[in-house]
Amino acid sequence: MRRRVPTLALLLTATLAATALPTAAAAPARPAPAPPGPAAAAEGPGTDHATDDPFTADRTNWFRQDRFGMFIHFGAYSNLEGEYQRPDGTVCRNAEWIQRQCKIPKDAYEKQAKAFDPAEFDAKAVVRAAKDAGMKYIVITSKHHEGYAMWPTKVNSWNLRDHSSFDKKRDILAELKKASDEAGIKLGFYYSIWDWHDPDFPDPATFPKYEKRMYAQLKELVDTYDPALLWFDGEWDTEDPHNPWTAKDGERLESYLRGLNPDLVINNRVGKRRVVDGDYGTPEQEIPDAPVDGQLWESCMTLNDNWGFARYDQNWKSGTTLVHNLLATTSRSGNYLLNVGPDARGRIPGPSVDRLKEMGTWLRTAGQGEAVYGARYGGLVEEPRWGAVSRKGDKLYAAVTRWPGAGKPLHLTARTDFRVKSARVLGSSQRVTVTKAGDGYDLTPSGDATNPTATVIELTVNPGRTARPGKGTGLKQEIFDNADLSGAPKITRTDPTVNHAWKFGGSPDASISSDRFGVRWTGSIEPRRTETYTLTTVSDDVVRVWIDGRLVIDSWNPHEPKVDKAQVPLTAGKHHSIRVDYAENTGEAHMKLLWSSPNQPQQIVPSTQLRTR
């Protein structure tokens, strides 16, 4: 993980993540590595890397439903437990970055790693802690920035089996996989691209040799342990050592991994932490204040101030704070990945276990977990100051963290028309009166809060009439062999959805060059509900969108991957005319069109709601 917190803008723009460390100078050119293996996808004109819509795909359904996971930072750094005594007797403190931040010589670091013996690592106990917390998936560091592999890799000897005092017959990743499977918990692996140990990593001339070994290690992980998810890190531009990783490298790696297992869920740090990379964004030590545009997301956070174990760090977050964080992420359609750092012997610290139990107790009490699992952005109402509101079907779950007192109202501001049919406090028989008030509804409970952490009021709502699904098949697509969209189109066809990731080497068709092409989509868009919709484009290079002849998105100045939005009122069952112009000059090519509304979760506009005329 990084030493500082990146801003949310990293998810929404093409700015590279370089806030934590000195920005690298322009990297010297290096040769592209040879294809790493037979599973690498072919690239060239006609290639489209957009496999599905992560907002709706079966592949990512578990990720969208589970909401709460355990992060585990565990490596050779854990053996130092956060403190390094220098030869002069002074002590330097850090956790997972201790080698670099304390400038430990390579031979000294290797010597301490040789003594690493996490003999008390108990996979069943780890999974039990996750289960007791209500966590549904686990992500463990298979290799952090120090380059030390936590499984018996055949690629090198810098690993837990060959360079430690740990039992040579044990494999903690295999043990964790077995325990997770038995408990019905999904397992994923963190893998750092940045590598401080491999001598071939920092030099662009030798980087392809490292890259080949990296691919081989990732293939080992996928083939041996069948992870549900891969969580990359270390993709940013930096020095000490120099990091040559580029967006093109990320494109090639993501394609390779999807060739190994098309069902893998992959985070956006596989590329350059942008909205067009991977399946989901990764805000770190922060929670976005609204649903993230254009991409699924997951906030990763520590229980104290460090990712790895540090014996001196006792600044633990309270169970109440952690539950509130979980409710905030869910109510904005995000996931919460909460970290534990095992000590040198492989044990999760007691204060971590205690706080995880507190969270699990809250989730299991009175069915309050309904506000989290399978829930999403409340949508129908604005987020209140007194808590968080999530939605699941015809239920709104208002998790009240600031209870008003018996007989005092809680106000909900409506974002669209809907009716509240009933309301109840989970785990209580107290009455909740619902009255229309100003711009929404007042909820007035008759009693006191039932839970000091958060009391959940369940509302059954009727959002009104929904039109039947449309019978569309997509939009008319015209493809031009120039970025001006001039002359006659070279290809005309029906495109089911506007959801494309041609990236660096691809294009809409094998006959169209990967640079300097244009695409126009025309037809009509048909909503299922009368509401104000947010139309969202994710584009690189440029895009314009018209609805009923009105230009609503105008992003025609060349840009890197970028999100643009427009608020557009649409009428249920009506065929609103739509035109989308897109052009690619040089470099990458991406174009996606999504919609959302108070009643419509964010997604790629489906083909059923698009017509060619």
N, C-alpha and C positions, 0 to 999 in steps of 0.2 A: 504494500500500500504506500501511498505518498505521505510525505511529512506534513503537508498542509492541506486544507480543505479546498477543493476546486469549486468555482462558482457554478451555479445552475446554468449559466450561459453556455457552458461547455456542451450541454445537451442540445442546445437549440441553434447553435451556429457552427460554422466550420472552423472557428478558432481552435488551434491545437492546444492541448492541455500542457501548459508549461509554467504554471504559476508556482509550483513548489520548488523548482530547482533552476539554476541558471540556464537560460536558453542557449541551445547549441548554435554555433556558427553554421553557415550553410555547409551541408555535408558534401564532401567530394563525390563525384560520380562513381558508381560502382557497377560492376556487371550484374545483370539479372541472373539469379541462380537457375540451374537446370531444373526442369520439372522434378519435384521431389519424389514422385511415385505414381503408380498407375491410377490412383484414385483422384488425382488432380483433374479438375474439369478443364475441357478444352476452351480456349478463349479466342475471340476474333470477331469480325463483323457478324452480326446475327445473334451474338451471345446476350442473354438476359439473365442476370443473377437473382432476380426477384422470384423466389419460389412460392411464397404465399403471403398472406396478410397476418402478421403475428397477433393483431388485435382479435382475430376471429379463428385462426387456424387450430385444428385439432392438436397439432404438434405442440403448441404453446398453452393449451387449455389448462394443464395442471399448474403451470406457472401463474396464470391469471387467477386461478381459484385458490391456491394454497396460501398466498399472501405473506407467510411468516417462515423464515428460515434461519438456520444457525451457520455462522461463518466461523471457521477454525483457522487461526494462524499458528502454525507449528513448523519448526525447522531447526537447523543447527544453531540458530541464534537463541532458541529457547534454552539451550544448555547453559548460557551465561546468565539467564534470568534477569536481564536488564542492566548488568553491571560488569564493566571490564576494568581490571586493575592494570595500569600501565607499568612498564619496568621501573619508572621512577616512584612508584607507590601511589600516584594519584588515581582517582577512580572516575571513569567516564560512564555516564548513564544513557541508555537508549534501549530499545527493544528490538524489533525486527530489522531496523536499520543500523544496528550497533556496529557492524563491521565497517561500514562506510563513515558513519558519523563520528565514530571514535578512532577512525584511521588505524584499525588493527592490521598489522602486517599479515600478508597472505599466509606465511608459514605458521604464525601464531594462531591465526583463525583456524587453519586446518588442524593444528594440534589440539585445540579445544574441541573441535568437532569429532575428533577421533575418540574422545572420552564420552561423547553423547550416548546415554543409555536410558531411553524412555521406557524402562521395563514395566512401569505401572500403567502404561496406556491401556485402557480397558474400553474397547469399542462398544461393548454392551452398555457400559456405564455412560458413555458419551451419548449414545442413541437414547438411552433412558432419560438423560437430562434434557435432550431436545424434545422428546415425547412429552415429558412432564411439563415443559414450557408451552406446549401446543404448537411447536414448530413442525412443519410438514416436509422440509428438505434441509439438507446439509451440504455446505461447500467447504472443502478443506484444501489448504495449500499443498499442492503436490510439489511445487517448486517456486520459491520466492526469489527475490532479486539476487540473493547470494548464490543462486544456481544449484543449490543442494537438493537433490531429488529425494522425496520421502517414500519412494518405492524402489524395489530392486531392478532398476533400469539396466538394460544391457548396453546402453549407449556409452556410459562412462562409469568410473568408479567413485565419483563424487556423489555418493548417495548413502542412505541410511543402512543399507546392508553391508556395503564394502568399506565405508569410512565412518565407523562408529564402534561403540562397545555393545551395541544392541544385538539381541539374539538373531543370528544369521538365518534361522528358519522361520522367523516371523515376517509378516508383511502387513503393516498397519492399514494400508488402503484396502487390502483384501478383507481384513477383519472388519473394517468399517462398512465395506460393501455388504458383507454377509449379514451383519447386525442391522443395517438399514433396510435391506430387503425383507428380513424377518419381521421388522416393525412396520413395514409399509411406508417407509420414508425414502424419498428420492435422494440420490447422492450425486454431487457435482464436484469438479476439481478446479481450483484456482491454479493458474500457470503464468509465471512472469516471463514476458518476452525479453525484458532487460536482464542481462546476466553479467554479474560482476566477476565471475570465476573463469568463464570460458575465454581463453586468450584470443580466439577468432572473432568474438562478438564485436568489439569496438571499431575495428578496421574495416572500412567498406570493401577493401580488396579481398579480405578473408571472411567477411560476414556470410557469404553463401555457404561456407563450410559449416559454420554454426547453425545456419538455417536448416541445413540438411539434417543435422543432429536433432534440432528442435522438432522437426516434422516426425522424425523417427520416435522420439519420446512421446509425442502426442498420439501417434498411432498405437504405441504400447498402451497408453492410458485408455484409449477408446476400445481397443481390441480386448484388453485384459479385464477391465473393470466395468465396461458398458455404462459410462456416466450418462445421466440425463442432461447435464449442463456443463459447459466449460466457461470459466470465469477468468478472462485474461486481464493482465495488468502490465505496467512497465512499458507503455507504448509511446510515452511523450518524448519530446526533443529535450535532450539533456547531455551533460558531460560527466566525467569522473565515474564510470567510463562513458565515452561517447556512445550515444544511442542512434544507430543508423535507420531505425524502423520508419517505413514510409506507408502512405495510404495504399500504394500499389502492393506492398508486402502484405498488408492486411487483406486486401481483395483476394490475393492468391491463397493466403492461409485459410480464410473463411470458405472459399470454394473447395479447397482440399478437404476440409473437415466435413463439409456437407456431403462430399463424395464418400467419406468413410461411414457417416451415419446421417441420413437426411433428417432424422427426428431430433438431432441435437439442438438445444437452446444455447445461444452464444451471446455474450454481452458485447457492448459496443467498443470495448478496449481491444478487441481483436484488430481493429483498424486504428483510428486516431480519435476515438471517443466522440464521434459525431452522430448526428441524427440518422445518417445513412449507413452506419456501421452496425453489424450484428442485429440482434433481435430486440435489445432493450438497453436503455441508458442507465448510468450508474452514478448518481449523485452520491458524494462521500461525506459523511458527518453532517449532512444537512437534509432537510425535507422540503421539496418544492412547495410553494404556497398554492398551487393549482395543478390539475392534471397536466402532464407534459405533452406538448404538441408533437404529433408525428411518430411517437415511439413509446413502447412499453417502458416502464422504469422500475428500478429497485434501489432504495436507499440503504447503503451499508453503514453501520455505526458500531462504535466500540461501547463496551459496558463501563470502561473507565477511560483513561487517556491514551492507552496504547493498544495496538493490535496484538503484538506478541506479549508473552508474560514478562512482567517487570515487578520484582518483589517489592519495590518501594512504592508502586502506584496503588494507592488505596482510595482514589477519588471515584468511587462507584456511583453510578446513576441510581436513583431510587426506583423501586418497582413501579411506583405511580408514574414517574416520568417515562419509563419504558412503555407502559401500557398506553399512555397518551400519544407517544410517538407512533406506536402501531396503529392506533385509531386514526391518526392524522394521515399516515401513508395510505391506508385502505380507503379513506374518504376521498382521496385524490387519485384513486385507481392505481396505486403503487404497491410494491412489496417492501418488506422490512427484513433486512439481513443483519442479524445481531451477532456480534463477534465474541468468541471466547478464546483465550490464549492458554493452552496447557503449559505447565511448568516443565522443568528439566526431566522429571520422571514421568511425564505424560499425563499428569492429573489436572483436571479442570479446577481452578481455584474455588474454594468454598463460597466466597461472596458471589461469584458468578452463578453457581448452582442455586443459591438462595434466591437470587433475583429472578432467575428463570422460573423457579417454582411459583413465585408470586404472580408472574404473568400467566402461567398455566392455570393457577387457581382462579384468577379473574375470568379467563376465557371459558372455563368449565362451569362457573357459577351461573345459575339461572339462565343457561343458554345464551350468555352474552357473546359467545364466539360467533353467533349468527351475524353480528355486526362486522365481522372480519372475513371469515372463510366464504369465498364465492361472492363477496360483496365488492362494490365499486363506488365510484363517484356518485354522490347523492343526486346531482343533476337538477332535480325538481326545485331545489331550494338553494339559497346562498349559504355558504358556510357560516354558522353562527359564532359569536364570540364565546359562548358558554360551552362549547364542545365541538363535536364532529358528527357529521351525518353521512351515512353510507346507504347504499340501496342494493336490494336483491329482489328482482321481480316486482311484485306489487307491495313490497315492504320497504319502508324507510326505517333505519335504525339511528335514532338520535342518542348518541352517547354523551351524557351530560356530565361534564367535569366541574362545572360551577353551578351547583344546585341552588335554585332561587329561594327555597323554603316553601313550606306548605301554603297553598293558596296564592302563590305568586306565579305569574306567567313566564313562560319561555317563548320568545317570538321567533318564528321562522319566516323569512322573506322568500316569497315564491318567485321562481324564474319563469314559470309558465302556468297555464291553468291546470289545476287538478283538484280532486276532492279527497278529503280525509274521511274514510269510512269508520275507522275505529282507532283507538290508541290504548296501550297498556304498558305498565312498567314491568319489565321482565323480572320474574321472581317475586312479584308482589300482587296483592289483590286491590291495591289502592286505585282510586278512580282518577282518570285523566280527562279533564274537560277540554274539548277542542272548539275554538270559536274563530270565525273569520275576523281578522283585525288588520285594517290598513292594507299593506302590500303583501299580506300573507295570512298566517295563522298564529294564534296564541295557544300554547299547550299549558294547562294549569293542573299540576298534580295536586292531589288532596293530602299527601303525606310528605314525609321526609325522604331524603336520598336513601337508597337501600344498599349502596356500596360506596365506601369512601374514595375509591379510585375513580370510578365512573359508573353512573347509573344509566341503564339503557331503556329508552322508551321506544317501543315498537309501534309504528304507524302503518296501518293498512290503507293503501291509497288507490284511487281510481283515476288514472291519468286521462280518461276520456277515450273517444273513438280512435281506432287505428285503421287506416285503409289496408286493404289486402295487399300482399306482396305484388309488385309489378310483374309484368311478363316480358321485360326487356331482355336483350341479349348483349348490350354494350353500345358503344358509340362508334360512329364512322371515323376511321383513322386514315389520314392522308399523310404519307411520308415523302419528304422532299430531300434531294441530295445537296441541299444548301441550307445555311442557317438563316436565310432571309425569307424562307417559305415562299419563294418566287417561282414562277413558271408552273408547269403542270406537275402534279405529284407523280413520283415514280411508282408508288404502290398505294392502292386504296383497298381497305378491308375493314372488317368489324373487329374492334378491340373490346374484349369483355370488360376489362377494368383498366383504369389509368394507374398502373402499378408496375413501374419499371426501374431496374437498376442495371443499366448497361455498363456502368462504371468506366474503366479506362479503355478496355479493348473491345467492348461490345457495341452493338447498334441495333436498330429495329429489324434489320433484315440482312442476310448475307450479302445482298447486292448493294448495301449502303455502307459507306465508309464510316469508321468509328469516330471520325472528326468531321465537324461542319455539316450537320444535318438538321432538319427541322421536322416537327410533327404537329399536325393539327387534328384535334378531335372535335367533332360536331354532332349535334343531336339534341336530346332532351333528357332532363333529370326529373325524376318523379318521387317526391317524398311520401312517406306513409302517414305523416302527421303534419298538421298545420302548426308550424313553429318558426322561430328564428333559428336558422342553422348556422354553424360555423363551418365554412369551407376552408380547408387547409391544404396547401401545396407544399411538397418537399421537392426542391428542384436544384439542379445544377446543369446547365448554366442559367437560362432565363425562362420566364413563364408569364403569360397573361391569361386571365379567365374572364369571360363575359357570361352573365346570366340575364336572360330576356333582353339581350342587346346592350346591357349596361356593364361597363368594365368595372369589375369588383376587385380583382387582383392585378396589379401592374408591377411586375418585378423584372423589368426588361434590361436593367443594367447588369452586365456580366458579374456573376458571383460564384463562390464555392457553395457547397451544400447549405441550403437555407430553407427556413420555414416562413411561409407567408399565410395570412389569414384574412378572411372577410366574413362579416355578419350579413346574412341574406335571409329575408323572410320567404318561406316557401309554403305552398298550399297543398294539402293532402290530395293525392290523386291527379293533380294538375301536371301536365308535361311542360315544365319550364325549359325554354331553349338554353343550351349551353354550348360554349365554344372555348376550347383551350388551345392556345398556341404555345409551343415549346421549341427552343432552339439550343443546340449544342455547338460550341465553337471548337474548343480544344480541351483536352484533359478528361475529366470525369463526366458521366452523363447519368442523371437520375431524374425521374419524374413520377410523383405520386399525387393522387387526389383523394383526400379523405373528407368525411363530414361528421358532424356531431351536433347534438341539440340537447335540451334538457331531458328529453326522453330517448335520445339516440346516442348510445355509447360511441366513442370515437372508433372509426373503422374506414378502410378503403371503401369508397362508394361501390356497392355491389352491382353486378351486371343486371340483376332483375330490375333495378331502378334506373337503368340507362337505356335509351332507345336511339337508334340511328337517325331518327327524324322526329 
